[in-house]
C-alpha cells in the first residue's frame, strides 16, 4: 500500500453494474448517491436520540462528523456510514432514569458513559491492529453476540409499552404507527423498503395530525415551533459528566459495537469482493474515536449502519467518496434548527409505536445472528448460555455493590461471555477424559 488513501479512478458508469470502493462516479452522481445514503440512515439516526432524550439535530451533525473521521482513519478504504447506535438506548435509559419524553435532564451522565465506551472501543481497535481478530471471535461467538443483542431488545420492551399505558387514544395511535411501519415493510419495494421506519413514521405523523389538528381528537401538534425556528444556527452542545456507575453501565456496549462492526465489514467485504480484514482494527478505532467525539459534544454513540449496507447492495455502488458526500449533507442538516424543530413535533404516541417496532427488531436481530451462523441450540453449552442471558437481560437482573449497580444489560453481557467460557472449558475437559 503506497499511500494512506487510494487513488480513486473515475468511472462514468458502473462496470458490469459495480463501482468499486477505490473508484468514483462523476461529481453530480456522487452527490446524489451521498444524499440517498444520508436519507437511508436518517430514520434510525433521528429515532435513537429521541428515544434517549438527546438532541436529534446534534445527533445528525455528529453522525456526519463521525463518518468523516471514520473515513480518514480507515484511509477511505471501507465504505461505511456512522449513525446513532440503538445499542446505547437501554443502558442510557437505565443510567439516567429517562422517563421517555422531552429532553433528558441527566444527559451528562450518559455522555460520560458514551465517551468511556468509545475509549474502550478505540483501544480494542488498536489491539486488533496489532494482533488480528481471532481473540474477538473466541470471546464473542455467535451464540453470545446473538443472546446479548436479543437481550437489549427485550430489556427495552417495558419502556416502550409503559409510555402508552395511560391513554386509550395514545395506545391506539401507537398501534396505528406499528401498522404503518408494518405496511411500509411489506408493500414498498427498493429504496422505500430500506426506509420503512421513516416511511411508516411519516404516514403515522400525517394520520395523527389529521385526527388531532383536523378532527380535534387528542393533543394537537404544535407547528408554531417550526415557524419560530431559524433556518441555520448551532445545535445545543452538552458537556459530559463522568460518573463511575454510569460509565461502567454504558461502557460494555463496546462489546456489541465490536460484534456489529465486525459483521458489517465482513458483509461489505463479501459484497465488494475485497479483503477488508486488514482494515478491521482501523474501523474499530475510527468508530471508537467518532463515538468519543460525539459523546464529548452531547451526541449519541455511533456505529456502522446496516441501512447503508443495504443501499450499497441494491445500487452496487461501493465508492467510499459517496460517504463523504453523505456526511456533508448530514452536517448541513445538523446546522438547521428548523429541521430540528420539525423532528421535535413528532408526537409521543407515534414515537412509542416506532420504539415498539424498533426494540422488537433489535430482539429479532439477535435471533437472526443465531440463524445465519447456524448456532446449534441442541448443544447444551449454547442452550444454557442463551437461556440464562435472555432471562438476566429481560428480567433486568441487577447486582449492587455499595453505591454501584450493574444493571440487566451489563450483567447479561458479562454473564454471557463468562458463562460461555466456563461451559466451553468444561465441555472441552469432559471430551478429553
Sine and cosine of phi, psi and omega as CSV:
sin_phi,cos_phi,sin_psi,cos_psi,sin_omega,cos_omega
0.00,0.00,0.92,-0.39,-0.13,-0.99
-1.00,0.10,-0.36,0.93,-0.03,-1.00
-0.58,-0.82,0.32,-0.95,-0.02,-1.00
-0.91,0.42,-0.70,0.72,0.03,-1.00
-0.98,-0.18,0.53,-0.85,0.09,-1.00
-0.95,0.31,0.26,-0.97,0.13,-0.99
-0.99,-0.13,0.99,-0.15,-0.10,-1.00
-0.91,0.42,0.84,-0.54,0.01,-1.00
-1.00,-0.01,0.78,-0.62,-0.05,-1.00
-0.97,0.26,0.70,-0.71,0.11,-0.99
-0.79,-0.62,0.63,-0.78,0.00,-1.00
-0.98,0.21,-0.50,0.87,0.01,-1.00
-0.48,-0.88,0.28,-0.96,-0.03,-1.00
-0.90,0.43,0.82,-0.58,0.05,-1.00
-0.98,0.22,0.87,-0.49,-0.08,-1.00
0.82,0.58,0.54,0.84,0.07,-1.00
0.99,0.17,0.13,0.99,-0.08,-1.00
-0.76,-0.65,0.71,-0.71,0.16,-0.99
-0.92,-0.40,0.88,-0.47,-0.12,-0.99
-0.96,0.28,0.29,-0.96,0.01,-1.00
-0.84,0.54,-0.54,0.84,-0.03,-1.00
-0.99,-0.14,0.37,0.93,0.12,-0.99
-0.90,-0.43,0.29,-0.96,0.00,-1.00
-0.63,-0.77,0.58,-0.82,0.09,-1.00
-1.00,0.07,0.20,-0.98,0.14,-0.99
-0.83,0.56,0.40,-0.92,-0.15,-0.99
-0.82,0.58,-0.70,0.71,-0.04,-1.00
-0.89,0.45,-0.68,0.73,0.02,-1.00
-0.92,0.39,-0.62,0.78,0.04,-1.00
-0.88,0.48,-0.67,0.74,0.01,-1.00
-0.90,0.44,-0.70,0.71,0.00,-1.00
-0.91,0.42,-0.66,0.75,0.04,-1.00
-0.90,0.43,-0.60,0.80,0.03,-1.00
-0.90,0.43,-0.68,0.73,0.04,-1.00
-0.88,0.48,-0.64,0.77,0.03,-1.00
-0.88,0.48,-0.65,0.76,0.03,-1.00
-0.93,0.36,-0.59,0.81,0.05,-1.00
-0.90,0.43,-0.65,0.76,0.03,-1.00
-0.92,0.40,-0.61,0.79,-0.02,-1.00
-0.88,0.47,-0.61,0.79,-0.01,-1.00
-1.00,0.10,-0.22,0.98,-0.20,-0.98
-0.86,0.51,-0.77,0.64,-0.10,-1.00
-0.83,0.55,-0.75,0.66,-0.04,-1.00
-0.96,0.28,-0.63,0.78,-0.04,-1.00
-0.93,0.37,-0.45,0.89,0.08,-1.00
-1.00,0.10,-0.65,0.76,-0.06,-1.00
-0.91,0.40,-0.67,0.74,-0.05,-1.00
-0.84,0.54,-0.77,0.64,0.03,-1.00
-0.90,0.44,-0.57,0.82,0.04,-1.00
-0.88,0.47,-0.63,0.78,-0.01,-1.00
-0.94,0.33,-0.33,0.94,0.01,-1.00
-0.97,-0.26,-0.05,1.00,-0.03,-1.00
0.99,0.16,0.40,0.92,0.05,-1.00
-1.00,-0.05,0.22,-0.98,0.06,-1.00
-0.99,0.16,0.92,-0.39,-0.04,-1.00
-0.91,0.42,-0.51,0.86,0.05,-1.00
-0.87,0.50,-0.71,0.70,0.00,-1.00
-0.93,0.38,-0.59,0.81,0.03,-1.00
-0.89,0.46,-0.66,0.75,0.05,-1.00
-0.90,0.44,-0.72,0.70,0.01,-1.00
-0.86,0.52,-0.73,0.68,-0.05,-1.00
-0.95,0.32,-0.43,0.90,0.09,-1.00
-0.91,0.41,-0.63,0.77,0.05,-1.00
-0.92,0.39,-0.72,0.69,0.01,-1.00
-0.90,0.44,-0.67,0.75,0.02,-1.00
-0.89,0.46,-0.63,0.78,0.03,-1.00
-0.90,0.43,-0.66,0.75,0.05,-1.00
-0.90,0.44,-0.64,0.77,0.03,-1.00
-0.90,0.44,-0.69,0.72,0.05,-1.00
-0.86,0.51,-0.70,0.72,0.00,-1.00
-0.84,0.54,-0.68,0.73,-0.02,-1.00
-0.93,0.36,-0.70,0.71,-0.06,-1.00
-0.90,0.43,-0.64,0.77,0.00,-1.00
-1.00,0.08,0.06,1.00,0.04,-1.00
0.93,0.37,0.45,0.89,0.03,-1.00
0.91,0.42,0.46,0.89,-0.09,-1.00
-0.93,-0.36,-0.13,0.99,0.02,-1.00
-0.86,-0.51,0.93,-0.38,-0.01,-1.00
-0.97,0.26,0.96,-0.29,-0.02,-1.00
-0.43,-0.90,0.48,-0.88,0.13,-0.99
-0.90,-0.45,0.64,-0.77,0.03,-1.00
-0.97,-0.24,0.85,-0.53,0.05,-1.00
-0.78,-0.62,0.04,-1.00,-0.03,-1.00
-0.85,0.53,0.74,-0.67,-0.02,-1.00
-1.00,-0.03,0.77,-0.64,0.06,-1.00
-0.96,0.29,-0.27,0.96,-0.02,-1.00
-0.90,0.43,-0.34,0.94,-0.03,-1.00
-1.00,0.09,-0.27,0.96,-0.19,-0.98
-0.86,0.52,-0.78,0.63,-0.07,-1.00
-0.88,0.48,-0.73,0.69,-0.05,-1.00
-0.95,0.30,-0.54,0.84,0.05,-1.00
-0.92,0.40,-0.69,0.72,0.04,-1.00
-0.89,0.46,-0.66,0.75,0.01,-1.00
-0.92,0.40,-0.64,0.76,-0.06,-1.00
-0.96,0.29,-0.52,0.85,-0.10,-0.99
-0.97,-0.26,-0.23,0.97,-0.06,-1.00
0.92,0.40,0.51,0.86,-0.05,-1.00
-0.89,0.45,0.71,-0.70,-0.10,-0.99
-1.00,0.09,-0.24,0.97,0.10,-1.00
0.96,-0.27,0.08,1.00,0.05,-1.00
-0.54,-0.84,0.60,-0.80,0.00,-1.00
0.97,0.25,-0.24,-0.97,0.00,-1.00
-0.96,0.27,0.45,-0.89,0.01,-1.00
-1.00,0.02,0.93,-0.37,-0.06,-1.00
-0.93,0.37,-0.32,0.95,-0.02,-1.00
-0.94,-0.33,0.52,0.85,-0.10,-1.00
-0.87,0.49,-0.51,0.86,0.00,-1.00
-0.85,0.53,-0.63,0.77,0.04,-1.00
-0.86,0.50,-0.68,0.73,0.01,-1.00
-0.90,0.43,-0.64,0.77,-0.05,-1.00
-0.90,0.44,-0.65,0.76,0.06,-1.00
-0.87,0.49,-0.66,0.75,0.04,-1.00
-0.92,0.39,-0.62,0.79,0.02,-1.00
-0.90,0.44,-0.65,0.76,0.04,-1.00
-0.90,0.44,-0.67,0.74,0.04,-1.00
-0.88,0.48,-0.66,0.76,0.03,-1.00
-0.89,0.46,-0.72,0.70,0.01,-1.00
-0.88,0.47,-0.60,0.80,0.01,-1.00
-0.91,0.42,-0.69,0.73,0.04,-1.00
-0.90,0.45,-0.67,0.74,0.01,-1.00
-0.87,0.49,-0.72,0.70,0.02,-1.00
-0.90,0.44,-0.63,0.77,0.04,-1.00
-0.89,0.46,-0.67,0.74,0.06,-1.00
-0.86,0.50,-0.64,0.77,0.04,-1.00
-0.86,0.51,-0.68,0.73,0.03,-1.00
-0.90,0.43,-0.64,0.77,0.03,-1.00
-0.90,0.44,-0.68,0.73,0.01,-1.00
-0.90,0.43,-0.63,0.78,0.04,-1.00
-0.87,0.50,-0.52,0.85,-0.03,-1.00
-1.00,0.02,-0.51,0.86,-0.18,-0.98
-0.79,-0.61,-0.10,1.00,-0.02,-1.00
1.00,0.01,-0.11,-0.99,-0.15,-0.99
-0.94,-0.33,0.04,1.00,-0.09,-1.00
-0.88,0.48,-0.59,0.81,-0.02,-1.00
-0.93,0.38,-0.52,0.85,0.06,-1.00
-0.92,0.39,-0.70,0.72,0.00,-1.00
-0.91,0.41,-0.45,0.89,0.05,-1.00
-0.96,0.29,-0.71,0.70,-0.03,-1.00
-0.97,0.24,-0.51,0.86,-0.10,-0.99
-0.83,-0.56,0.92,0.40,0.09,-1.00
-0.93,0.37,0.24,-0.97,-0.07,-1.00
-0.82,0.57,-0.57,0.82,-0.02,-1.00
-0.90,0.44,-0.57,0.82,0.00,-1.00
-0.97,0.24,-0.76,0.65,-0.03,-1.00
-0.90,0.44,-0.65,0.76,0.03,-1.00
-0.88,0.47,-0.69,0.73,0.00,-1.00
-0.91,0.42,-0.65,0.76,-0.01,-1.00
-0.92,0.39,-0.70,0.71,0.02,-1.00
-0.89,0.46,-0.69,0.72,0.02,-1.00
-0.89,0.46,-0.61,0.79,0.01,-1.00
-0.87,0.49,-0.63,0.78,-0.01,-1.00
-0.86,0.51,-0.72,0.69,0.02,-1.00
-0.90,0.44,-0.70,0.72,-0.02,-1.00
-0.93,0.37,-0.59,0.81,0.01,-1.00
-0.91,0.42,-0.50,0.87,-0.04,-1.00
-1.00,0.08,-0.23,0.97,-0.09,-1.00
-0.81,0.59,-0.73,0.69,-0.01,-1.00
-0.89,0.46,-0.52,0.85,0.01,-1.00
-0.90,0.43,-0.71,0.70,-0.02,-1.00
-0.91,0.41,-0.70,0.71,-0.08,-1.00
-0.95,0.32,-0.63,0.77,-0.06,-1.00
-0.91,0.42,-0.40,0.92,-0.06,-1.00
-0.96,0.28,-0.19,0.98,0.00,-1.00
-0.83,-0.55,0.30,0.95,-0.05,-1.00
-0.97,0.25,-0.46,0.89,-0.20,-0.98
-0.98,0.19,-0.31,0.95,-0.12,-0.99
-0.67,-0.74,0.74,-0.67,0.06,-1.00
-0.91,0.42,-0.59,0.81,0.02,-1.00
-0.90,0.43,-0.72,0.69,0.01,-1.00
-0.88,0.47,-0.66,0.75,0.02,-1.00
-0.89,0.46,-0.65,0.76,0.00,-1.00
-0.90,0.43,-0.67,0.74,-0.01,-1.00
-0.94,0.35,-0.53,0.85,0.10,-1.00
-0.90,0.44,-0.66,0.75,0.03,-1.00
-0.92,0.39,-0.60,0.80,0.07,-1.00
-0.88,0.47,-0.66,0.75,0.02,-1.00
-0.89,0.46,-0.69,0.72,0.05,-1.00
-0.85,0.52,-0.69,0.72,0.01,-1.00
-0.90,0.44,-0.67,0.74,0.00,-1.00
-0.88,0.47,-0.70,0.71,0.01,-1.00
-0.91,0.41,-0.65,0.76,0.03,-1.00
-0.89,0.46,-0.68,0.73,0.02,-1.00
-0.92,0.39,-0.60,0.80,0.06,-1.00
-0.89,0.46,-0.57,0.82,-0.02,-1.00
-0.94,0.35,-0.59,0.80,-0.12,-0.99
-0.98,-0.18,-0.36,0.93,-0.08,-1.00
-0.98,-0.19,-0.36,0.93,-0.03,-1.00
-1.00,-0.02,0.23,-0.97,0.00,-1.00
-0.68,-0.73,0.32,-0.95,0.11,-0.99
0.87,0.49,-0.75,-0.67,-0.09,-1.00
-0.89,0.46,-0.64,0.77,-0.01,-1.00
-0.88,0.48,-0.60,0.80,0.01,-1.00
-0.93,0.37,-0.53,0.85,0.07,-1.00
-0.91,0.40,-0.42,0.91,-0.04,-1.00
-0.97,-0.25,0.55,0.83,-0.16,-0.99
-0.87,0.49,-0.59,0.80,0.01,-1.00
-0.92,0.39,-0.70,0.71,0.01,-1.00
-0.90,0.43,-0.70,0.71,0.01,-1.00
-0.89,0.45,-0.70,0.71,0.02,-1.00
-0.90,0.44,-0.66,0.75,0.05,-1.00
-0.88,0.48,-0.69,0.72,-0.01,-1.00
-0.89,0.45,-0.66,0.75,0.01,-1.00
-0.91,0.41,-0.70,0.71,0.01,-1.00
-0.91,0.42,-0.62,0.79,0.04,-1.00
-0.87,0.50,-0.72,0.70,0.00,-1.00
-0.90,0.44,-0.67,0.74,0.01,-1.00
-0.91,0.42,-0.68,0.74,0.01,-1.00
-0.88,0.48,-0.70,0.71,0.02,-1.00
-0.88,0.47,-0.61,0.80,-0.01,-1.00
-0.91,0.42,-0.72,0.70,-0.10,-1.00
-0.99,0.14,-0.35,0.94,0.01,-1.00
-0.99,-0.14,-0.89,0.45,0.00,-1.00
-0.93,0.37,-0.52,0.86,-0.03,-1.00
-1.00,0.04,-0.75,0.66,-0.10,-0.99
-0.98,-0.20,-0.17,0.99,0.08,-1.00
0.99,0.11,0.28,0.96,0.05,-1.00
-1.00,-0.07,0.68,-0.73,0.08,-1.00
0.94,0.35,-0.05,-1.00,-0.03,-1.00
-0.98,0.21,0.84,-0.54,-0.04,-1.00
-0.95,0.30,0.33,-0.95,0.07,-1.00
-0.99,0.17,0.73,-0.69,0.02,-1.00
-1.00,-0.05,0.98,-0.18,-0.03,-1.00
-0.99,0.13,-0.11,0.99,-0.06,-1.00
-0.91,0.42,-0.47,0.89,-0.02,-1.00
-0.92,0.40,-0.43,0.90,0.06,-1.00
-0.95,0.30,-0.70,0.71,-0.01,-1.00
-0.90,0.44,-0.55,0.83,-0.06,-1.00
-1.00,0.08,-0.11,0.99,-0.03,-1.00
-1.00,0.01,0.58,-0.81,0.02,-1.00
-0.97,0.25,0.41,-0.91,0.03,-1.00
-0.95,0.32,-0.60,0.80,-0.03,-1.00
-0.74,-0.68,0.60,-0.80,0.00,-1.00
0.15,-0.99,0.15,-0.99,-0.01,-1.00
-0.99,0.16,0.63,-0.78,0.14,-0.99
-0.96,0.30,0.15,-0.99,-0.02,-1.00
-1.00,0.08,0.93,-0.37,0.05,-1.00
-1.00,0.08,0.51,-0.86,-0.01,-1.00
-0.74,-0.67,0.67,-0.74,0.01,-1.00
-1.00,0.08,0.59,-0.81,0.01,-1.00
-0.98,0.22,0.39,-0.92,0.14,-0.99
-0.85,-0.53,0.79,-0.61,-0.11,-0.99
-0.99,-0.13,1.00,-0.09,0.06,-1.00
-0.98,-0.21,0.85,-0.53,-0.01,-1.00
-0.80,0.60,-0.65,0.76,-0.04,-1.00
-0.91,0.42,-0.72,0.69,0.01,-1.00
-0.91,0.41,-0.62,0.79,-0.02,-1.00
-0.91,0.42,-0.70,0.71,0.00,-1.00
-0.93,0.37,-0.49,0.87,0.02,-1.00
-0.95,0.30,-0.65,0.76,-0.11,-0.99
-1.00,0.01,-0.55,0.84,-0.09,-1.00
-0.82,0.57,-0.59,0.81,-0.01,-1.00
-0.88,0.48,-0.22,0.98,0.07,-1.00
-0.85,0.52,-0.36,0.93,0.05,-1.00
-0.82,0.57,-0.54,0.84,0.04,-1.00
-0.87,0.49,-0.69,0.72,0.00,-1.00
-0.92,0.39,-0.69,0.72,-0.03,-1.00
-0.89,0.45,-0.63,0.78,0.05,-1.00
-0.88,0.48,-0.76,0.64,-0.02,-1.00
-0.89,0.45,-0.65,0.76,-0.02,-1.00
-0.91,0.42,-0.76,0.65,-0.03,-1.00
-0.90,0.43,-0.63,0.78,0.03,-1.00
-0.86,0.50,-0.72,0.70,0.02,-1.00
-0.90,0.45,-0.65,0.76,-0.01,-1.00
-0.91,0.42,-0.68,0.73,-0.03,-1.00
-0.92,0.38,-0.64,0.77,0.07,-1.00
-0.87,0.50,-0.66,0.75,-0.02,-1.00
-0.91,0.41,-0.71,0.71,0.00,-1.00
-0.91,0.41,-0.63,0.78,0.05,-1.00
-0.87,0.50,-0.66,0.75,0.02,-1.00
-0.91,0.40,-0.64,0.77,-0.03,-1.00
-0.94,0.35,-0.61,0.79,-0.06,-1.00
-1.00,0.06,-0.25,0.97,-0.07,-1.00
0.96,0.29,0.30,0.95,0.01,-1.00
-0.94,-0.34,0.55,-0.84,0.08,-1.00
-1.00,0.10,0.98,-0.20,-0.02,-1.00
-1.00,-0.09,0.00,1.00,-0.02,-1.00
-0.82,0.57,-0.61,0.79,0.02,-1.00
-0.88,0.47,-0.27,0.96,-0.06,-1.00
-0.97,-0.26,0.09,1.00,-0.03,-1.00
-0.89,0.45,-0.70,0.71,0.02,-1.00
-0.87,0.49,-0.69,0.73,0.04,-1.00
-0.89,0.45,-0.62,0.78,0.01,-1.00
-0.90,0.43,-0.68,0.73,0.07,-1.00
-0.87,0.49,-0.70,0.72,-0.01,-1.00
-0.89,0.46,-0.72,0.70,0.00,-1.00
-0.89,0.45,-0.68,0.74,0.02,-1.00
-0.91,0.41,-0.65,0.76,0.02,-1.00
-0.90,0.44,-0.70,0.71,0.03,-1.00
-0.90,0.44,-0.65,0.76,0.03,-1.00
-0.89,0.45,-0.62,0.78,0.05,-1.00
-0.90,0.43,-0.66,0.75,0.03,-1.00
-0.90,0.43,-0.70,0.72,0.01,-1.00
-0.90,0.44,-0.67,0.74,0.02,-1.00
-0.89,0.45,-0.74,0.67,0.01,-1.00
-0.89,0.45,-0.58,0.82,0.00,-1.00
-0.93,0.36,-0.33,0.94,-0.03,-1.00
-0.99,-0.17,-0.24,0.97,-0.06,-1.00
0.94,-0.35,0.15,0.99,-0.03,-1.00
-0.99,-0.13,0.06,-1.00,-0.02,-1.00
-0.99,0.15,0.27,-0.96,0.19,-0.98
-0.93,0.38,0.50,-0.87,-0.10,-1.00
-0.85,-0.52,0.31,-0.95,0.02,-1.00
-0.40,-0.92,0.26,-0.96,0.11,-0.99
-0.91,0.41,0.47,-0.89,-0.17,-0.98
-0.90,-0.43,0.80,-0.60,0.07,-1.00
-0.90,0.43,-0.52,0.86,0.01,-1.00
-0.85,0.53,-0.68,0.73,-0.01,-1.00
-0.96,0.28,-0.52,0.85,0.12,-0.99
-0.90,0.44,-0.62,0.79,0.06,-1.00
-0.88,0.47,-0.66,0.75,0.03,-1.00
-0.89,0.45,-0.68,0.73,0.04,-1.00
-0.89,0.46,-0.62,0.78,0.01,-1.00
-0.90,0.44,-0.60,0.80,-0.02,-1.00
-0.97,0.25,-0.73,0.69,-0.09,-1.00
-0.99,0.10,-0.40,0.92,-0.06,-1.00
0.88,0.48,0.48,0.88,0.09,-1.00
-0.93,-0.36,0.92,-0.39,-0.10,-1.00
-0.92,-0.39,0.16,0.99,0.00,-1.00
-0.82,0.58,0.80,-0.60,-0.04,-1.00
-0.94,0.34,-0.32,0.95,-0.02,-1.00
-0.93,0.36,-0.39,0.92,0.02,-1.00
-0.92,0.39,-0.39,0.92,0.01,-1.00
-0.98,0.18,-0.38,0.92,0.17,-0.99
-0.92,0.39,-0.67,0.74,0.04,-1.00
-0.91,0.42,-0.67,0.75,0.02,-1.00
-0.88,0.47,-0.68,0.74,0.00,-1.00
-0.90,0.44,-0.66,0.75,0.03,-1.00
-0.88,0.48,-0.66,0.75,0.02,-1.00
-0.91,0.42,-0.66,0.75,0.02,-1.00
-0.90,0.44,-0.63,0.78,0.02,-1.00
-0.90,0.44,-0.65,0.76,0.06,-1.00
-0.87,0.49,-0.70,0.71,0.03,-1.00
-0.89,0.46,-0.60,0.80,-0.02,-1.00
-0.90,0.43,-0.40,0.92,0.01,-1.00
-0.99,-0.10,0.36,0.93,0.02,-1.00
-0.88,-0.47,0.98,-0.18,0.05,-1.00
-0.86,0.51,-0.50,0.86,0.02,-1.00
-0.92,0.40,-0.62,0.78,0.09,-1.00
-0.88,0.47,-0.69,0.73,0.04,-1.00
-0.90,0.44,-0.62,0.78,0.02,-1.00
-0.90,0.45,-0.62,0.79,0.05,-1.00
-0.87,0.49,-0.67,0.74,0.02,-1.00
-0.89,0.45,-0.63,0.78,-0.06,-1.00
-0.93,0.38,-0.28,0.96,0.02,-1.00
-0.99,0.15,-0.09,1.00,0.02,-1.00
-0.88,0.48,0.85,-0.53,-0.08,-1.00
-0.90,0.43,0.52,-0.86,0.00,-1.00
-0.83,0.56,-0.72,0.69,0.01,-1.00
-0.88,0.47,-0.55,0.84,0.04,-1.00
-0.93,0.38,-0.69,0.73,0.06,-1.00
-0.89,0.46,-0.63,0.78,0.00,-1.00
-0.89,0.45,-0.69,0.73,0.04,-1.00
-0.89,0.45,-0.66,0.75,0.03,-1.00
-0.90,0.43,-0.63,0.78,-0.02,-1.00
-0.92,0.40,-0.58,0.81,0.05,-1.00
-0.87,0.50,-0.69,0.72,0.02,-1.00
-0.91,0.41,-0.74,0.67,-0.07,-1.00
-0.89,0.46,-0.72,0.70,-0.01,-1.00
-0.90,0.43,-0.59,0.80,0.07,-1.00
-0.90,0.43,-0.64,0.77,0.02,-1.00
-0.91,0.42,-0.58,0.82,0.06,-1.00
-0.89,0.46,-0.71,0.70,0.01,-1.00
-0.88,0.48,-0.70,0.71,-0.01,-1.00
-0.92,0.38,-0.51,0.86,0.04,-1.00
-0.87,0.49,-0.56,0.83,0.07,-1.00
-0.90,0.44,-0.69,0.73,0.05,-1.00
-0.90,0.43,-0.57,0.82,0.01,-1.00
-0.90,0.44,-0.61,0.80,0.06,-1.00
-0.86,0.50,-0.68,0.74,0.03,-1.00
-0.88,0.48,-0.71,0.70,-0.07,-1.00
-0.92,0.40,-0.73,0.68,-0.05,-1.00
-0.89,0.45,-0.53,0.85,-0.02,-1.00
-0.99,-0.16,0.16,0.99,0.07,-1.00
0.79,0.61,0.76,0.65,0.04,-1.00
-0.92,0.39,0.79,-0.61,-0.05,-1.00
-1.00,0.01,0.98,-0.21,0.03,-1.00
-0.99,0.17,0.01,1.00,0.17,-0.98
-0.99,0.17,-0.27,0.96,0.09,-1.00
-0.98,0.21,0.83,-0.56,-0.10,-1.00
-0.89,0.46,-0.53,0.85,0.06,-1.00
-0.88,0.48,-0.78,0.63,0.02,-1.00
-0.88,0.47,-0.66,0.75,-0.06,-1.00
-0.89,0.45,-0.73,0.69,-0.03,-1.00
-0.93,0.38,-0.68,0.73,0.01,-1.00
-0.86,0.51,-0.73,0.68,-0.01,-1.00
-0.90,0.43,-0.73,0.69,-0.07,-1.00
-0.89,0.46,-0.75,0.66,-0.05,-1.00
-0.92,0.38,-0.67,0.74,-0.02,-1.00
-0.87,0.49,-0.70,0.71,-0.03,-1.00
-0.90,0.44,-0.66,0.75,-0.02,-1.00
-0.95,0.32,-0.64,0.77,0.05,-1.00
-0.86,0.52,-0.69,0.72,-0.04,-1.00
-0.97,0.25,-0.75,0.66,-0.04,-1.00
-0.91,0.42,-0.58,0.82,0.02,-1.00
-1.00,0.09,0.00,1.00,0.00,-1.00
0.81,0.59,0.76,0.66,0.01,-1.00
-0.91,0.41,0.87,-0.50,-0.08,-1.00
-0.90,-0.44,0.51,-0.86,0.06,-1.00
-0.85,-0.52,0.84,-0.54,-0.01,-1.00
-0.94,-0.33,0.78,-0.63,0.09,-1.00
-0.78,-0.62,0.97,-0.23,-0.09,-1.00
0.90,0.44,-0.81,-0.59,0.01,-1.00
-1.00,0.04,-0.05,1.00,-0.04,-1.00
-0.99,-0.15,0.69,-0.72,0.03,-1.00
-0.78,-0.62,0.81,-0.59,0.12,-0.99
-0.99,-0.12,0.90,-0.44,-0.11,-0.99
-0.99,0.14,-0.01,-1.00,-0.17,-0.99
-0.82,0.57,-0.70,0.72,-0.03,-1.00
-0.92,0.39,-0.62,0.78,0.04,-1.00
-0.90,0.43,-0.73,0.69,0.01,-1.00
-0.90,0.43,-0.60,0.80,0.02,-1.00
-0.92,0.40,-0.65,0.76,-0.02,-1.00
-0.90,0.43,-0.83,0.56,-0.01,-1.00
-0.91,0.41,-0.61,0.79,0.01,-1.00
-0.88,0.47,-0.67,0.74,0.00,-1.00
-0.89,0.46,-0.71,0.71,-0.02,-1.00
-0.90,0.44,-0.76,0.65,-0.05,-1.00
-0.92,0.38,-0.69,0.73,-0.02,-1.00
-0.89,0.46,-0.65,0.76,0.01,-1.00
-0.91,0.42,-0.66,0.75,0.02,-1.00
-0.88,0.47,-0.70,0.71,-0.02,-1.00
-0.91,0.42,-0.74,0.67,-0.05,-1.00
-0.93,0.38,-0.62,0.78,0.01,-1.00
-0.92,0.40,-0.64,0.77,0.05,-1.00
-0.90,0.44,-0.66,0.75,0.03,-1.00
-0.89,0.45,-0.67,0.75,0.02,-1.00
-0.91,0.42,-0.61,0.80,0.02,-1.00
-0.92,0.40,-0.64,0.77,0.04,-1.00
-0.89,0.45,-0.64,0.77,-0.03,-1.00
-0.91,0.41,-0.63,0.78,-0.01,-1.00
-0.91,0.41,-0.50,0.86,-0.02,-1.00
-0.99,0.14,-0.20,0.98,0.02,-1.00
-0.96,0.29,0.00,0.00,0.00,0.00
